[in-house]
């Protein structure tokens, strides 16, 4: 057998426009220049001790084989209990809750479930970077609606104008990464009207659902019957329990939609890490206060960073949710945001994320994103450096 035979058939990339992610790029620069890394969105602090003890216990007890594809029943049940308590959602655990290998897998599977060739899906820029590749791989087309600083508010008239006979669904994200905005009741009313008037589906990315500030509430699609019956609602344990490396999330959808979702899910990961599912079920059942205290926990961190930056030349945009804060640097530099972030990392030792990379058009508002899921001393050291600009 000739192992040196030349492959003549050309391999055409299915994602020719996808390169190394900005998150990997900026974290690499942070490591190279020993910068404080406020770029990539993961907590600096550890997972609660209770869950770590539980996962070790379940590994020792032999919970090391496949879980049911839709999730351990006890975890499905605790998820349903949580959303029913928070949102009065009346969710059936077994038929409507599917545990996934992270929210990104859930988003991918929801998109593959819905999208047929030539379907159009409306997304709002700045947008999480996994949406469009998943749409393209399904043969669909992402229709981007650009939101702009400082409020990043949705003009629902523009949304209505963007809908064609090919439009299949709308993807929303609230609380919103990267802008830290949240949906209002007016947004929900407008979205509901459009979804119903045009017979559309909804993918609701709610991974930061438990991180909402200033006594506001998260308006989940699960609260509203007219949205819930058409929606795939997706969330993440990684954001809630500081365990992003466990890659566990879930999707809640009506039984018929969940059945179709699970057909795809079984061929993507089949099932997710069994000991972690068992540990998380115990955490939700025995330590649910963690979920309800999360907003206060992160609001304190937001306020530490905001207060420490008051004397800087940055203009601070309001973070209403998530663990991200946006800074307008237009009074500091004329550089484009990617170049500014490189300069900031190399010359001043703080790594941030440029917002333009979340925009298909590359639209640049001279805004950068900081992650404040960090220890207080890290935030204060970063702010000290930023205040010197």
C-alpha positions as CSV (number, residue, x, y, z in Angstrom):
1,X,0.0,0.0,0.0
2,X,1.4,3.4,-1.1
3,X,1.0,5.7,1.9
4,X,2.6,8.6,0.0
5,X,-0.1,8.7,-2.6
6,X,-1.1,12.3,-3.3
7,X,-4.7,13.2,-2.5
8,X,-6.1,14.8,-5.6
9,X,-9.6,15.6,-4.5
10,X,-9.8,19.2,-3.1
11,X,-11.1,19.7,0.4
12,X,-13.2,22.9,0.3
13,X,-13.8,24.4,3.7
14,X,-17.4,24.5,4.9
15,X,-16.5,27.5,7.0
16,X,-14.0,29.4,4.9
17,X,-14.4,32.7,6.8
18,X,-13.8,31.2,10.3
19,X,-10.3,31.8,11.7
20,X,-8.8,31.5,15.2
21,X,-11.2,33.0,17.7
22,X,-10.6,36.4,19.2
23,X,-10.9,34.8,22.7
24,X,-8.0,32.5,22.0
25,X,-6.0,35.3,20.3
26,X,-6.4,37.7,23.3
27,X,-5.8,35.1,25.9
28,X,-2.6,34.1,24.0
29,X,-1.5,37.7,24.0
30,X,-2.3,38.0,27.7
31,X,-0.1,35.0,28.5
32,X,2.7,36.2,26.2
33,X,2.8,39.7,27.8
34,X,1.9,38.6,31.3
35,X,-1.2,40.9,31.2
36,X,-4.2,40.8,33.4
37,X,-6.7,38.7,31.4
38,X,-10.2,40.3,31.4
39,X,-10.9,39.1,27.9
40,X,-12.2,35.5,27.9
41,X,-15.4,35.1,29.8
42,X,-14.7,32.5,32.5
43,X,-14.6,32.8,36.3
44,X,-11.2,33.2,38.0
45,X,-12.7,31.6,41.1
46,X,-13.6,27.9,41.6
47,X,-16.7,25.8,41.5
48,X,-18.6,25.5,44.8
49,X,-17.0,22.9,47.1
50,X,-20.3,21.1,47.4
51,X,-20.4,20.2,43.7
52,X,-16.7,19.2,43.7
53,X,-17.3,16.8,46.6
54,X,-20.4,15.4,44.9
55,X,-18.7,14.7,41.5
56,X,-15.9,12.9,43.3
57,X,-18.4,10.9,45.2
58,X,-20.3,9.9,42.1
59,X,-17.1,9.0,40.2
60,X,-16.1,6.8,43.2
61,X,-19.6,5.3,43.4
62,X,-19.4,4.1,39.7
63,X,-21.5,6.7,37.9
64,X,-19.2,6.5,35.0
65,X,-21.2,5.1,32.1
66,X,-23.6,6.7,29.6
67,X,-26.4,8.7,31.0
68,X,-29.7,8.7,29.1
69,X,-29.3,10.8,26.0
70,X,-31.8,13.4,27.2
71,X,-30.1,13.6,30.6
72,X,-30.3,11.9,34.0
73,X,-33.9,12.0,35.1
74,X,-33.0,13.6,38.5
75,X,-31.3,16.5,36.7
76,X,-34.1,16.9,34.3
77,X,-36.5,17.1,37.2
78,X,-34.4,19.7,39.1
79,X,-34.1,21.9,36.0
80,X,-37.8,21.8,35.6
81,X,-38.3,22.6,39.3
82,X,-36.0,25.6,39.0
83,X,-37.6,27.1,35.9
84,X,-41.1,26.4,37.1
85,X,-40.3,28.1,40.4
86,X,-38.7,31.2,38.7
87,X,-40.9,31.6,35.7
88,X,-44.1,29.7,36.4
89,X,-43.4,27.8,33.3
90,X,-45.2,24.5,33.8
91,X,-42.4,22.5,32.2
92,X,-42.5,18.7,32.0
93,X,-39.1,17.4,32.9
94,X,-38.9,14.2,30.9
95,X,-40.5,15.4,27.6
96,X,-39.2,19.0,27.5
97,X,-35.8,19.2,29.2
98,X,-32.7,17.9,27.4
99,X,-29.2,18.0,29.0
100,X,-26.5,19.0,26.6
101,X,-22.7,19.2,26.4
102,X,-22.7,22.9,27.0
103,X,-24.9,25.7,25.7
104,X,-23.0,25.9,22.5
105,X,-23.9,22.3,21.7
106,X,-27.6,23.1,22.5
107,X,-27.5,26.2,20.2
108,X,-25.9,24.1,17.4
109,X,-28.5,21.3,17.8
110,X,-31.4,23.7,17.9
111,X,-30.2,25.4,14.8
112,X,-29.7,22.1,13.0
113,X,-33.2,21.0,14.1
114,X,-34.9,24.1,12.7
115,X,-32.9,25.2,9.6
116,X,-33.4,23.8,6.2
117,X,-31.4,24.9,3.0
118,X,-32.2,28.6,2.1
119,X,-33.9,29.3,5.4
120,X,-33.2,32.7,6.9
121,X,-32.5,33.2,10.6
122,X,-32.5,36.7,12.1
123,X,-29.6,37.5,14.5
124,X,-28.7,40.7,16.3
125,X,-25.2,42.0,16.1
126,X,-23.1,42.1,18.3
127,X,-23.8,38.4,18.3
128,X,-22.2,35.3,20.0
129,X,-19.9,33.8,17.5
130,X,-21.4,30.3,17.2
131,X,-24.7,31.4,15.7
132,X,-23.7,32.0,12.1
133,X,-21.4,29.0,11.6
134,X,-24.2,26.7,12.8
135,X,-26.7,28.4,10.5
136,X,-24.3,28.1,7.5
137,X,-23.6,24.4,8.2
138,X,-27.3,23.8,8.1
139,X,-27.6,25.4,4.7
140,X,-29.3,28.6,6.0
141,X,-28.5,32.2,5.9
142,X,-28.0,34.5,8.9
143,X,-29.7,37.9,8.5
144,X,-27.8,40.4,10.7
145,X,-29.5,43.4,12.3
146,X,-26.9,45.8,13.6
147,X,-27.3,47.2,17.1
148,X,-25.3,50.3,18.1
149,X,-23.8,52.0,21.1
150,X,-24.5,53.2,23.6
151,X,-27.8,51.4,24.4
152,X,-27.7,48.6,21.8
153,X,-31.5,48.8,21.7
154,X,-33.5,46.8,19.1
155,X,-35.5,48.7,16.6
156,X,-38.4,46.2,16.1
157,X,-39.6,48.0,13.0
158,X,-36.3,47.1,11.4
159,X,-36.8,43.5,12.5
160,X,-40.2,43.4,10.9
161,X,-38.8,44.9,7.7
162,X,-36.1,42.2,7.5
163,X,-38.6,39.3,7.5
164,X,-39.2,37.6,4.2
165,X,-41.0,34.4,3.1
166,X,-37.7,32.6,3.8
167,X,-37.5,33.7,7.5
168,X,-37.7,30.6,9.8
169,X,-36.6,31.9,13.2
170,X,-35.2,34.7,15.3
171,X,-32.3,34.1,17.7
172,X,-32.3,36.3,20.8
173,X,-29.8,36.6,23.7
174,X,-30.8,38.1,27.0
175,X,-29.0,39.0,29.2
176,X,-26.9,39.8,26.3
177,X,-23.2,38.9,25.6
178,X,-21.3,41.1,24.9
179,X,-23.3,44.2,25.7
180,X,-24.7,43.4,29.1
181,X,-28.2,44.6,28.1
182,X,-31.5,42.9,29.0
183,X,-34.9,42.7,27.3
184,X,-37.7,44.9,28.6
185,X,-41.4,44.1,28.6
186,X,-41.7,46.3,25.5
187,X,-39.1,44.1,23.7
188,X,-41.0,41.0,24.7
189,X,-44.3,42.4,23.4
190,X,-42.8,43.4,20.1
191,X,-41.0,40.1,19.7
192,X,-44.2,38.1,20.5
193,X,-46.2,40.1,17.9
194,X,-43.6,39.5,15.2
195,X,-43.2,35.8,16.1
196,X,-46.9,35.2,16.0
197,X,-47.7,37.4,13.0
198,X,-45.1,35.7,10.8
199,X,-45.4,32.2,12.2
200,X,-41.7,32.0,13.3
201,X,-39.7,29.9,15.7
202,X,-37.5,31.3,18.4
203,X,-34.1,30.3,19.8
204,X,-33.6,32.1,23.1
205,X,-30.1,32.1,24.4
206,X,-30.4,32.6,28.1
207,X,-27.1,31.4,29.5
208,X,-26.8,34.4,31.8
209,X,-30.4,34.1,33.1
210,X,-29.4,34.2,36.7
211,X,-27.1,37.3,36.5
212,X,-29.4,40.3,36.3
213,X,-28.7,43.5,38.3
214,X,-30.3,46.4,40.0
215,X,-33.4,44.5,41.1
216,X,-34.5,43.8,37.5
217,X,-35.9,40.4,36.6
218,X,-34.9,38.2,33.7
219,X,-37.7,38.0,31.1
220,X,-37.3,34.5,30.0
221,X,-39.2,33.3,27.0
222,X,-40.5,30.6,29.3
223,X,-42.6,33.2,31.2
224,X,-44.7,33.9,28.1
225,X,-47.0,31.2,26.6
226,X,-47.0,32.8,23.1
227,X,-43.2,32.5,23.0
228,X,-42.7,29.3,25.0
229,X,-44.7,27.1,22.6
230,X,-42.5,28.2,19.7
231,X,-39.1,28.3,21.5
232,X,-35.9,26.5,22.2
233,X,-34.7,28.0,25.4
234,X,-31.0,27.4,26.2
235,X,-29.0,27.8,29.4
236,X,-25.7,26.9,30.9
237,X,-24.5,25.4,34.2
238,X,-21.0,26.7,33.5
239,X,-22.1,30.3,34.0
240,X,-24.3,29.5,37.0
241,X,-21.9,27.3,39.0
242,X,-18.5,28.6,37.8
243,X,-17.7,25.3,36.0
244,X,-17.3,26.3,32.4
245,X,-14.9,23.4,31.9
246,X,-17.6,20.9,32.6
247,X,-19.4,21.9,29.4
248,X,-23.0,21.2,30.6
249,X,-26.1,23.0,29.6
250,X,-29.6,22.3,28.6
251,X,-32.4,23.1,26.2
252,X,-36.1,23.4,27.1
253,X,-38.7,23.2,24.4
254,X,-42.2,21.9,23.8
255,X,-42.4,18.1,23.6
256,X,-42.7,18.0,19.8
257,X,-39.8,20.3,19.3
258,X,-37.7,18.5,22.0
259,X,-38.3,15.2,20.2
260,X,-36.8,16.6,17.0
261,X,-34.0,18.3,18.9
262,X,-33.1,14.9,20.5
263,X,-32.8,13.2,17.1
264,X,-29.9,15.6,16.3
265,X,-28.5,15.7,19.8
266,X,-28.0,11.9,19.9
267,X,-25.7,12.1,16.9
268,X,-23.7,15.1,18.2
269,X,-22.8,13.9,21.7
270,X,-25.4,11.2,22.5
271,X,-25.1,12.0,26.2
272,X,-23.1,14.3,28.6
273,X,-20.8,13.7,31.5
274,X,-22.7,11.5,33.9
275,X,-21.0,12.2,37.3
276,X,-21.4,16.0,36.7
277,X,-25.1,15.6,35.9
278,X,-25.6,13.7,39.2
279,X,-23.7,16.3,41.2
280,X,-25.5,19.2,39.6
281,X,-28.9,17.6,40.4
282,X,-27.9,17.4,44.0
283,X,-26.7,21.1,44.0
284,X,-30.0,22.3,42.6
285,X,-32.0,20.2,45.1
286,X,-29.9,20.9,48.2
287,X,-28.2,24.3,47.5
288,X,-30.6,26.2,45.3
289,X,-29.8,29.5,47.2
290,X,-26.7,29.7,45.1
291,X,-28.8,30.4,42.0
292,X,-30.9,33.1,43.7
293,X,-27.8,34.8,45.2
294,X,-25.9,34.9,41.9
295,X,-27.1,38.3,40.8
296,X,-26.0,39.9,44.1
297,X,-22.6,38.1,43.9
298,X,-21.9,39.5,40.4
299,X,-23.4,42.9,41.0
300,X,-20.8,43.4,43.8
301,X,-18.0,42.6,41.4
302,X,-19.5,44.9,38.7
303,X,-19.7,47.7,41.2
304,X,-16.1,47.2,42.3
305,X,-14.8,47.5,38.8
306,X,-17.1,50.4,37.9
307,X,-16.2,52.4,41.0
308,X,-12.5,51.7,40.4
309,X,-12.7,53.1,36.9
310,X,-14.5,56.3,37.7
311,X,-11.3,58.4,37.4
312,X,-10.4,56.8,34.1
313,X,-10.8,58.4,30.7
314,X,-13.1,55.6,29.6
315,X,-16.8,56.1,29.2
316,X,-18.5,53.3,31.0
317,X,-21.7,51.8,29.6
318,X,-24.3,50.3,31.9
319,X,-24.1,46.6,32.5
320,X,-27.6,45.3,33.4
321,X,-26.7,41.6,33.3
322,X,-24.0,39.0,32.5
323,X,-20.5,39.4,33.9
324,X,-19.3,41.9,31.2
325,X,-18.7,45.6,31.2
326,X,-18.3,47.8,28.1
327,X,-15.9,50.7,27.9
328,X,-15.9,53.4,25.3
329,X,-12.3,54.4,24.6
330,X,-12.9,57.1,21.9
331,X,-11.4,59.8,24.1
332,X,-8.2,57.8,24.5
333,X,-7.3,56.6,21.1
334,X,-8.2,56.7,17.4
335,X,-7.2,53.1,16.9
336,X,-9.7,50.5,15.7
337,X,-10.9,48.3,18.5
338,X,-8.8,45.2,17.6
339,X,-5.7,47.3,17.3
340,X,-6.5,49.1,20.6
341,X,-6.9,45.8,22.4
342,X,-3.6,44.6,21.1
343,X,-1.9,47.8,22.2
344,X,-3.7,47.7,25.6
345,X,-2.4,44.2,26.2
346,X,1.1,44.7,25.1
347,X,1.8,48.2,26.5
348,X,-0.5,48.4,29.5
349,X,-0.9,44.8,30.6
350,X,-4.7,44.4,30.4
351,X,-6.4,42.1,27.9
352,X,-9.9,42.9,26.7
353,X,-12.1,41.9,23.8
354,X,-12.9,44.3,20.9
355,X,-16.6,44.5,20.2
356,X,-16.4,44.7,16.4
357,X,-15.5,41.0,16.2
358,X,-19.1,40.3,17.2
359,X,-20.4,42.2,14.2
360,X,-20.6,40.6,10.7
361,X,-20.0,44.0,9.1
362,X,-17.0,44.8,11.4
363,X,-18.9,47.8,12.6
364,X,-16.7,49.6,15.2
365,X,-18.1,51.8,18.0
366,X,-14.7,52.0,19.7
367,X,-16.0,49.8,22.5
368,X,-14.2,47.0,24.4
369,X,-15.5,44.3,26.7
370,X,-14.1,43.5,30.1
371,X,-15.0,40.3,32.1
372,X,-15.5,41.0,35.8
373,X,-15.9,37.3,36.8
374,X,-12.7,37.8,38.7
375,X,-11.4,38.2,42.2
376,X,-11.6,41.7,43.6
377,X,-7.8,42.2,43.7
378,X,-7.6,41.3,40.0
379,X,-10.3,43.8,39.1
380,X,-8.6,46.6,41.2
381,X,-5.2,45.9,39.7
382,X,-6.6,46.0,36.2
383,X,-8.5,49.2,36.9
384,X,-5.4,50.9,38.3
385,X,-3.6,50.2,35.0
386,X,-6.6,51.4,33.0
387,X,-6.8,54.6,35.0
388,X,-3.2,55.5,34.0
389,X,-4.2,55.8,30.3
